Amino acid sequence: MSVKSTILSSVTALTLSAVPMLAGDLTIYSAHGDDVYGPLVEAFEAKHPDINVEVIVGDTGALYQRVQAESANPAADVQWGGAIQSYETFADLYQAYDSPEASALRISDPNGKWFPFSLFSQPLLVNTDLVDEGDYPTSVRDVLDPKWADLGGVVLADPNHSGTGHSIVSGLASGLGWEFMTDVIKTVRATQGSSPMFESVRDGEAALGWVNEDLGAKWEAEGLPVKMIYAPDGVTIQVDGLAIIKGAPNAADAQTFVDFIISQEGQSIATEVVVRRSIRDDVTPPGGLPALGDLKLFPAEEPRDVIKAKFTEILESN
């Protein structure tokens, strides 16, 4: 696999010279880790050996800031990862594209600025070394039980840094109300991104949090001390997206990449290897996950800027 990957921190995200770009390469800003982008980029490069891919990884908020800062002279071609609501908010940063694969998608942007990549729910995640089975949460409202402070605490990704955090906070607020969500925010330990939230529970630094179900399923299969809980009173759900950056230096290759990611071939890799639910009807869902029809689903409704402001206000008033 020839893909080059660079980790982009929130600080270097705004330093335009922090990561050198190689002329002629397809450069992707990704909020995904290697477990998500790796198999797909590897397959893409095998199919298109003349296109070299460089992936620069950062948290969702930092990547949007970087694309904005570079808008007069874009250094990347594709942004990949983050909820589609955020792509709609920043639609002026992206180039419309009429992909031949778009007609097969369950969800689409009528303006062609963004494309869905995958669909996934975000159940609760408990650390089974810290939490006995009898203490597992049976509802999302159980997050407010005082027992979690003694067991290791609850973590939640700050939506100022995480698209996943936005989906969880906005979804739960829309489904269960802001009074409940305010109590949650005052109770949890906020993490600077989604990966720290996931990994805090996995590593036993916290007893309870939320997780993208594809990652939780992989960790369960690997025998790690975690257990996903699909709460009957509500599970948040996110449609993850990608878009071609306006003025992309390698726009033709960016279009080829988008076509591959949303194609039946790309989506089959996303379901079979990455364990993400497909946004195409002609791709079989991954095994082992509950049917979405059996879950009470809460999608994000309020825009990210609104959620960020409310989250920060509540956190700072605590």
N, C-alpha and C positions, 0 to 999 in steps of 0.2 A: 504494500500500500504506500503510495507516494505522497499522500496528503500531508501537508505541513500544518501543524497546529500551534497556536500561541495562546496562552492564557492572558486575558485582558482584565486588569483590575479596574475598580471604579475610578481610581485615581488616574491611571494611564489612559483610561477611556477618553479623557479630555485633552490628552497630550498628543497632538496630531502626528508628531514625529516619533512617538514611542515605539511603533512597530513598523519596520520598513516594508514596503510593498514591492513585490517583484513584477516588473512590467510583463504583461502577457499572461499572467496567472489569473485565474478566476478567484477572487477574494470574497470570502463569506464571513459576515459577522454573525456569530451563532450564540444563542442563549442556551443551547443544548450542550451536554457533555458528550464525550467520545462514545459512550454506550449508545447514544441516539444517532449522532451524525456519522460516526465511524463506518458502520456497515453500509449506509447509503452512499456516502462519498466514495468508499472503496468500489462499490458496484458501478457508480457513475464513471469513475476513472477507468475502470476496466472496459466499459462500453465506449468511452470517448478518450482513448489514450493520448490524444493530442491536446487535451485540456488538463492542465495541472491546477490542482485546487489547494488554496491556503485557507484554513479555517482559523478565525480569531474568536476566541471564546470570552464572553463577559456576561455580567448580569444584565437583565433586560433593560433596566433603567439606564445603565451606563451606555448601552449600545444605542438606544434612541438618542441620547445626548450626543454621542459621537457622530451619528449620521446627520443630526442637525448641524453640528459644528462644522462638518465637512461639506455641507450642501453646495457651497460655491465651487468646490473642487473635490468631488467624491473620490475616496481612496478604495472603496469596496464596491462590489457589484450586487450582492444579495444580502438581505437581512433575513435570518431564519430563527424562529423561536419567539414565543410570546403570544398572548391572546389576540385574536383578530380584532377585538375592541380597540386595542392600542394602535393597530395598523390603521384603523378607521380614523382615530384621533389625529394621527400624523400622516394622513393620506397625501399631503402635498410633497412629502419626501420621496414618494415612489413613482415609478414609471408604469403607466398602463400597458398591459400586454394581453393580446387576444390569443390565449393558448389553445391549441387544437385539442388538448385534454380536458379543458374546462367543462365541456358539456356533460362529462361523466361524473361530475362532482355533486355531492349532496348539498353542499353549501358553496355559494360563490359571491364575489363582489360584483355587483352590476357595473361598476366602473373599471373593473379589471386591475385595480391597484394592488390587491393582495390575493393570496391563494391559501386555502386551508391545507394544512399538512397532516394533522391527525386529530383525533378526538379521544379524550381521556377523562375519567373521573378522578376525584381526589379524596379518597377515603381517609379515615383516621389511621394512624400507625402507632402501635404500642411496642415498647421494648419488652420482650418476654422474660428477660433476665431480671428486670426491675418490677414487672407487674405480674402478679399471679392471675391465672385464668379467671378466677372468681371476681377479680377487680377490673376486668376489661370493661371499657365503656359500652353501654347498650344503646346510647343515643348521643347525638352531638351535644345536647344539653349537659351531659355528664362531664363535659370539659370543665364546667364550673364547680365540680365537686372539690372541696378543700383537700381531699386526700392526695391530690396530685402533687401538692407542695412537698409532702413527706416522701413520695415515691420517686421524685426526680424532676418534677415540673413539666410544664407544657410549653412547646415552642411553636411559633407562627412566623412565617416569612413576612417581613415588612414590605408592603406594596410599593413603597418608594424605591425599592431595589429589585423587586421580583414581580414578574407577570403572574406567576403562580400565586403569590400573596394577594395580588389584586383579585384574581378569580375566586379565591377562598373567601376573602373578606366581603367582596361585593355579592357573591352568591349567597353566603349565609345571612348577610344583612337583608337581602331581598326576600329570602325565604323565611327567616325566623325573626326579622326585625332588628332595628338598630339598638334597641334597649338591650337585647341579648348580646349583640355584637360588641357593644360598648363594654359590657361586663367581661367578655372574653378578652378584649384588648387590654383591659386593666389587669387581667389575671396572667396572661402569657408572658414569656420571654421572647421579644422580637429578635429575629435573626436577619443579618444583612444579605439576604438572598435565599433562594429556595434550597440550594444544595446544603448550606449549613443547617437548615431545618431538618431535611431528610437525614443527614449524617449524624446530627445530635441524637436522634432517636436510635438510629442503627448502632451507634457507638456507646450508648448508655449514658450520654450526657444529659438526656432528658427522657422522661418516661412516655411522653405522648406528644404527637404532632400530627401533621397531615403529610400525605405523600402522593405523587403522581403514580397511578396504579401500575403502570408498566414497570417502574423501578421497584415498587413494592413486591410485585409478582416475581421479579428476578431475584430479589433478596430472599424471599420465602423459599424459592426453588433451590437457592444455594445453601439453605439451612442456617441463615443468619438469624439472630434472636429478635425477629420482628414479626408482627402479625397485623394485617390490614383488617379494619373494621368498617364495613359498609353500614353506617348508621341508618336505621329505618326512618328517622325523622328528617333526613336530608343529607345528600351528598353533592358537593359542588362538581361542576363539569366545565371543561375548557376545550375550545377549538383552537388549536395551535396554528400559527400561520407562517408565511414567508412572502417576500416581495422583492422586486427588482428596484434597486435604488436609482432614483432619477439622476441621469447623467452618468450612469455606470460606465467605467472605461472599457469594460468587456461585455457590453449589453447582449450581443448575439450569443455568447457563451452562457450568460445568465439566463437567457430564455431557454436554452437547451437544458440547463440544470433544472429550472422550474418544471419544464415538460416532463423530465425524468422523475422528479420527486412525486408529482401528482399522477403519474402514469400507473397503469395496472402493475407493471413490473416493480416500480418504486414502492408503491403502496403494499405490495405483497411482502417486500422486504421489511417494511415498517410494521406489518402485523406479525410476520413469522419470526423475525429476529429481534426487533425492537419491542415487540409486544404492545404496540399502539393500535387502537381501533382506527380503521380506515375511514376516509371521507369519500370513498367510492362504494357504490352498491355492488359492483362486480368483484369485490375482494372479500374473502371469508374472514370474519372477525377472529382474533386470537383466542385460543382455547384457554379455559381455566378462569376466565373473568365472568362475573355475573352479567346477565342480559340487562341492557340499559332500561328496558321496559319494566324490570322488576325493582328499579330504584326510584326514590323520590329525588329528582334532580333539580339542582338550583344553579342555573347559569348566572354569570356576572351580568348585571343590568346597568349599574351606574358607571359613568366614565372613570377612567383611571385617575384623572386629576382630582375628581371629587373624592374618590376613595382615599387617595394619598393625603389630601387635606384633612379629612375627617379622622383618619388613622393617627396622623401626627398630632392633631389637636387633643384627641383622647389620651394618647400616650403621654404627652407632655403635661396634661392636667392631672395625671395619676400621682 
